[in-house]
C-alpha cells in the first residue's frame, strides 16, 4: 500500500467551485519557477511543477540514466500529468508521484496528496507544449528571457546548488538545454495569453499576472 503526505489541506474543505488553473512556461533559467513559487505564496495557491512527472528510469543502469536528455518532452509522463491536472480541475484530489532527482527514479510506494485546491500554478518547460493541457488553463503565461541571462542563472544554480563545474554546465546547456528551448519551449509561447519579460523585477512580474487575473475575473475565486 502506498503512503501519502497531504498537501494543500487548508483547501480540503473549500467549496466545490472549479479551481483557477494558471500555466507558466519558459526556457530553463527564464525565472518561471521563481514566479510560480511567488504567485502560489502570495495568492495561497499550489505550485504544481512538471518535474515530478519525469519517467521512472529505474529500469536503466545508473550510468545510462544520466545520459538521458531531460530537456526532451518525451521524458515527461505527460498522459499522467494531464490526467492529474484534469482531475484537479474537476475539484478532485490526486496522488502526485515523488521523484528522486539524485537517482532519476520515482520513490516507490510514496505519493503526495494534492487537492482540492482553489488555485493551481502549473509550471514547467513544457507547460504550454502539451496540447491536452491548454484547455485546462484559465490563464497561460510565458516568461521570455534572453538566452544569455538564462545561461547565467542556470550556471549560478548548478555550480552553487548542485556542485557542478562551469564546463559541465556549459556543455549540457549547448548540447540539450538550449536546443530544447529553441525546438519546443519558445514555439509554445504562441499559446500564451500573457508574455512577461524575464529580466524584469519579480514583484513587477507578479503584479502583471495578478492584474491579468483580475481583468479576467479570476481573483474572486482565489481570494
Phi and psi in degrees as a GROMACS rama.xvg file:
@    title "Ramachandran Plot"
@    xaxis  label "Phi"
@    yaxis  label "Psi"
@TYPE xy
-81.8737  145.875  UNK-2
-100.159  155.689  UNK-3
-139.804  153.522  UNK-4
-117.723  126.157  UNK-5
-73.5077  140.252  UNK-6
-127.123  148.63  UNK-7
65.1169  31.1982  UNK-8
-64.5297  -21.1631  UNK-9
-65.0188  -17.2749  UNK-10
-104.584  3.23152  UNK-11
-62.6172  -29.6517  UNK-12
-107.397  19.8842  UNK-13
-68.6265  165.553  UNK-14
-62.9535  165.822  UNK-15
-88.1461  18.638  UNK-16
-60.0444  143.633  UNK-17
-58.2961  139.636  UNK-18
-73.2745  160.476  UNK-19
-89.5309  129.095  UNK-20
-120.374  122.101  UNK-21
-114.368  129.796  UNK-22
-103.209  131.866  UNK-23
-126.661  122.567  UNK-24
-127.199  164.952  UNK-25
167.59  164.499  UNK-26
-70.0951  164.731  UNK-27
-60.432  127.275  UNK-28
89.1286  3.38585  UNK-29
-73.6492  -23.3735  UNK-30
104.149  7.52933  UNK-31
-64.9473  -38.6984  UNK-32
-67.6716  -43.8494  UNK-33
-60.7256  -42.2529  UNK-34
-62.3425  -45.3633  UNK-35
-61.9488  -43.6932  UNK-36
-57.5397  -47.5249  UNK-37
-68.8392  -39.7801  UNK-38
-62.6172  -44.363  UNK-39
-61.4531  -40.9073  UNK-40
-66.6909  -46.4656  UNK-41
-69.1667  -32.7287  UNK-42
-108.441  4.37241  UNK-43
70.8309  31.4853  UNK-44
-99.6418  -173.754  UNK-45
-116.465  126.463  UNK-46
-80.0867  126.173  UNK-47
-127.954  84.9541  UNK-48
-80.7385  149.529  UNK-49
-66.6034  -21.4981  UNK-50
-57.2411  -28.3489  UNK-51
-66.2299  -14.5548  UNK-52
-106.038  18.8149  UNK-53
-60.8845  146.634  UNK-54
-62.6652  145.239  UNK-55
-74.3181  116.511  UNK-56
-101.384  23.3243  UNK-57
-63.2544  -18.7732  UNK-58
-76.4023  -11.0811  UNK-59
-99.6501  152.534  UNK-60
-66.1686  147.833  UNK-61
-50.6633  -38.8083  UNK-62
-65.6544  -30.3342  UNK-63
-77.0532  -35.1135  UNK-64
-59.5695  -44.3724  UNK-65
-71.3624  -12.8283  UNK-66
-90.0161  -2.18844  UNK-67
-73.4457  152.558  UNK-68
-91.8784  98.1866  UNK-69
-79.6056  3.05965  UNK-70
-101.188  14.7887  UNK-71
-104.405  128.081  UNK-72
-60.4692  -18.62  UNK-73
-67.6817  -17.2204  UNK-74
-81.7911  -6.22298  UNK-75
-96.5534  137.002  UNK-76
-79.9972  77.4891  UNK-77
-64.7745  -32.7508  UNK-78
-62.5512  -43.0091  UNK-79
-67.7865  -41.1168  UNK-80
-60.0918  -46.6035  UNK-81
-62.5004  -42.9822  UNK-82
-60.1883  -40.6259  UNK-83
-69.3466  -42.587  UNK-84
-64.6078  -40.1257  UNK-85
-62.7882  -40.1513  UNK-86
-64.133  -43.799  UNK-87
-63.1375  -35.7701  UNK-88
-64.3944  -26.4431  UNK-89
-86.6318  1.70413  UNK-90
85.3625  16.1723  UNK-91
-95.1554  166.134  UNK-92
-98.3602  154.23  UNK-93
-133.285  164.009  UNK-94
-107.275  103.109  UNK-95
-81.6678  134.009  UNK-96
-67.2102  154.803  UNK-97
-107.056  133.572  UNK-98
-116.859  133.704  UNK-99
-99.6277  104.55  UNK-100
-74.4344  -13.3535  UNK-101
-74.8283  -30.9089  UNK-102
-114.882  -4.26877  UNK-103
59.8999  40.489  UNK-104
-137.201  157.404  UNK-105
-79.623  146.295  UNK-106
-77.057  114.92  UNK-107
-66.4323  133.737  UNK-108
77.3451  7.32163  UNK-109
-130.432  140.145  UNK-110
-142.012  172.605  UNK-111
-116.388  131.362  UNK-112
-81.5736  123.79  UNK-113
-121.34  130.802  UNK-114
101.358  171.46  UNK-115
-64.1098  156.094  UNK-116
-131.573  158.128  UNK-117
-92.1252  -35.8447  UNK-118
-138.072  125.641  UNK-119
-119.125  122.533  UNK-120
-103.789  98.6685  UNK-121
-82.8863  126.279  UNK-122
-139.603  139.633  UNK-123
165.316  168.438  UNK-124
-51.6867  -40.9356  UNK-125
-109.434  22.7095  UNK-126
-61.6664  -25.5976  UNK-127
-111.494  12.6824  UNK-128
-91.8633  -45.9585  UNK-129
-73.2895  117.777  UNK-130
-60.3427  -35.0966  UNK-131
-70.5558  -17.5627  UNK-132
-79.9008  -32.7346  UNK-133
-55.3817  -43.2037  UNK-134
-69.2957  -12.5488  UNK-135
-83.9517  -13.9055  UNK-136
-88.1707  141.074  UNK-137
-90.4158  -18.6464  UNK-138
-149.748  133.07  UNK-139
-117.654  125.68  UNK-140
-121.078  136.448  UNK-141
-122.811  132.913  UNK-142
-102.554  111.018  UNK-143
-96.7878  116.893  UNK-144
-132.612  135.43  UNK-145
-55.652  144.544  UNK-146
-57.4556  -39.4118  UNK-147
-61.8427  -41.4218  UNK-148
-70.5089  -38.7785  UNK-149
-57.1393  -45.4989  UNK-150
-66.4391  -42.1146  UNK-151
-57.0501  -45.0001  UNK-152
-66.7869  -42.4807  UNK-153
-63.2119  -43.2187  UNK-154
-60.4739  -47.8218  UNK-155
-61.7181  -44.8222  UNK-156
-63.2215  -48.8341  UNK-157
-69.8671  -33.6409  UNK-158
-75.3825  -47.0895  UNK-159
-75.7502  -46.2145  UNK-160
-91.9165  -25.3448  UNK-161
-118.673  2.6679  UNK-162
67.1409  26.2926  UNK-163
-91.5979  161.286  UNK-164
-85.8332  150.268  UNK-165
-56.6518  -34.8664  UNK-166
-64.6381  -42.4116  UNK-167
-68.4758  -35.1129  UNK-168
-66.1122  -44.5582  UNK-169
-63.0055  -42.3446  UNK-170
-61.3051  -46.4319  UNK-171
-66.5041  -39.2293  UNK-172
-61.8094  -44.9403  UNK-173
-71.6155  -32.4641  UNK-174
-87.8121  -33.3869  UNK-175
-130.748  -39.9697  UNK-176
-67.516  -55.2757  UNK-177
-66.8446  -42.2634  UNK-178
-58.8183  -38.1965  UNK-179
-65.7651  -38.6666  UNK-180
-60.267  -44.6229  UNK-181
-68.6112  -42.6344  UNK-182
-78.1926  -39.9147  UNK-183
-113.558  -48.5322  UNK-184
-76.6751  -53.8327  UNK-185
-60.5046  -39.844  UNK-186
-61.4903  -25.8304  UNK-187
-72.0718  -10.4871  UNK-188
-61.8992  -21.2398  UNK-189
-64.2293  -18.9965  UNK-190
-87.6332  -4.24391  UNK-191
-77.8255  143.961  UNK-192
-87.0239  -23.9169  UNK-193
-143.32  125.736  UNK-194
-111.525  126.916  UNK-195
-108.992  152.098  UNK-196
-85.7476  111.586  UNK-197
-65.0102  -15.682  UNK-198
-84.2172  -10.1847  UNK-199
-72.7772  164.328  UNK-200
-60.6055  141.03  UNK-201
-57.5353  -45.2592  UNK-202
-59.1557  -38.0274  UNK-203
-67.1337  -39.167  UNK-204
-64.8712  -41.3296  UNK-205
-61.8551  -43.8215  UNK-206
-59.1576  -39.0231  UNK-207
-66.2789  -40.8468  UNK-208
-66.37  -44.4509  UNK-209
-62.5267  -40.5352  UNK-210
-63.0074  -39.6612  UNK-211
-67.6712  -38.7227  UNK-212
-63.969  -41.9774  UNK-213
-63.1753  -43.1189  UNK-214
-58.804  -34.3317  UNK-215
-92.2517  3.82143  UNK-216
71.8766  26.5717  UNK-217
-91.8451  -22.3827  UNK-218
-67.0763  -32.5413  UNK-219
-59.3749  -32.0561  UNK-220
-81.1535  -11.0564  UNK-221
-103.962  -44.0384  UNK-222
